[in-house]
Amino acid sequence: MTIKQVFFIAALGSTGDRSATSAPPEGKDFGISPEEEVTRAEEAPLYNKLPENEKQYALFTDGSSRIVGKHRRWKAAVWSPIGQVTETAEGESSQFAEVKAIQLALDIAE
């Protein structure tokens, strides 16, 4: 991923005029050294293509929220072939639930 792509992706999440998002400001390095620059991401193999001895390490995450009455409820879930973990609570967004699901998966992976 180039600095230009990082800048453009970051700008997509902002509000306002997006006409200036085609290039980063001149001289701005965003703190990424050439060694840290991501040039290519690789997709993981499909679950059914994993060797049997690696399937036990697969973790799938999901998070969502909805309005129930006057309250926002969220749920984060992690599924693996070994078991399932869920956590629910009140008051947060779908994005929070997605991040919470990743946190739960990292806790399981430890």
Order of alpha helices (4+ residues) and beta strands (2+ residues): alpha-alpha-beta-beta-beta-alpha
